[in-house]
Amino acid sequence: MPKITPNLWFDGQAKDAAEFYIGIFPNSRITAITHYGEAGPGPAGTVLTVDFELDGHRYTGINGGPQFTFDEAISFLIECADQEEIDHYWYKLSADGGEEGPCGWLKDKFGLSWQVAPTAMNEMLNDPDQERAQRAMKAMLGMSKIDLAALRAAADGTS
């Protein structure tokens, strides 16, 4: 099967975004940068695309202009092992103009949507004990950044 690489459309910020993301995720790097030539459509010499990897996953940022913007129809899920990871990604991605949302969702300063969630949340929400799952769901719906201890307490009925 051919590799699938998400392409992210920016309005002149592709390199800034790639540098921002590789500064947050471990084992990440910019792998290539291309520039507009004389044929355009952007000004010759300006960045056209930035290829980068976030912990081994490939992405391309393209400076396509203001015609398209991000919305919540597409988001990236970060499955976190513990509260420390949740806090790290939440605060890094929502910094400098990012926007916190409900249920572990946020938009970064470039408008890209992220879901920062513990791996344990999926287990709680899909628990065979429906009362436990519903308590976890109710707690999650009341959160912005996910508080793993509070989520567990709610699921266990001890909050």
N, C-alpha and C positions, 0 to 999 in steps of 0.2 A: 504494500500500500504506500502511496506517496506521502511524504510528510505534510502536515497541515500547519501553517504558520499564521497565527493571528496578525492582521495588519491593523494598526491603530492610526486613525486620521487626526492630524494636528494642524493647527493654523500657525506654522512657523516655530513650533515648540518641540518637535520630535527629539532633537538632541538633548534639550533640557530635560524632557520627560525621561528619556533613556538613562541619563546620568542620575536623575532622582531615584528611579527604580533600582538601578544597580547598586546604589548606595544603601538601599534598605534590605535587599534580599541577598543572602549568602551565595557564594559561588556564582556570581553574576558578572557579566562583562559586555561591552560593546564589541561586536565582531566586524562591522563594516559600516562605512558612511559613504553615500553617493551624493553628488552635487548636481544641481541643474546646470546644463550647458547653454550654449547660445540659442538653441532651439526652444528653450523655455519649457513649460509656460512660466516657471518662476524665474527670478533674476539669476543670471549666470553666476555661478560660484556659490550660491546659497545651498544649504542642505536640502536635498530631496528626500532621501531615506536614511534611516539608522536601523541597522540590524543589531539586535541584542539578545542576550540570554539571561533569564532569571532562573537560577539554580537548574540549568540544563534545558529549560523550556525556551524555544525560539520565538521571537516576536520581531515585527518590523514596524517602525514608526515612519509615517510618511507625512511630509509637509505639503498637504494638498490644498490648503487655503480655508477660508471661512465658510464654505458651502455646507459642511456637515459638522455636527457636534455629537458628543457622546450623550447617551441617555441610559436609563436603568434597564433597558431591554437586554443589554449585555453587561455582565459583571464578571469579575474574577473572584473565585472562592479561595480563601487561604484557610486551610484546615490546620488549626493550631493544637499542639499537644497539651498546653497548659496555659494558665493565666499569664505567665510571663511572656509567652509568645503572643497571646492576644493583645496584651498591653503594648508590646513592642510595635507590632504592625499597625495597630489602631492609631497610636500616637504619631508614628512616623508618617503614615499615609494621610492622616487628617490634618497635619501641620501646614502652616503657611498658606492658608486660604482654602483648605479642604473643608468639607461639610459633613458633620456627623448625621447619621440617619437612624432609623429604628432597626431593631432586631439584628444588630451586628453589621448593618450596611453603612457605608460611607462613600463619599466622593472625594477623590484627591484634588489637589489644586489645579489639575488639568481637566477635571470633570469626569474622569474615569471612575466607574463604580466598582467597589470591592465589597465582598462579604468576609468579615473576619470572625471565624467561628471555631469553637473547640470541636475536635473529632468526637468527643463524648456527647455533644449535643444531639447528633444524629441518632446515637444509641438511645438517649433518653426520649426523644420525640417518637421513636419507633418501638418503644418498650412494649412487650406483649401485655403488660398491665396497663390497660387504657387509662385508668385514673392517674397513674404515675405519668404517663405520656401527656395527658391533658394538663396536669399541674405544671409540667416543664414547659409546655407550649404557652400557657397563660403567663408564666414568668418571663419567657423569652419575648413575648409580645410587649411587655412593659419595659424592656431594656433598650438602651441605645447600644453602648459597648457591652458585650456579653460579660457578665460576672459569673464565672464558672461555679464558684462556691454557692452563690445565691441560686443558681439554676439547679444545682444538685440538691440543695436544701428544699427547694420547692418541689422537685420531683419526688423526694423522699417524704414530703409532707411535714418537714420539720421547721419550715420558715414561718 
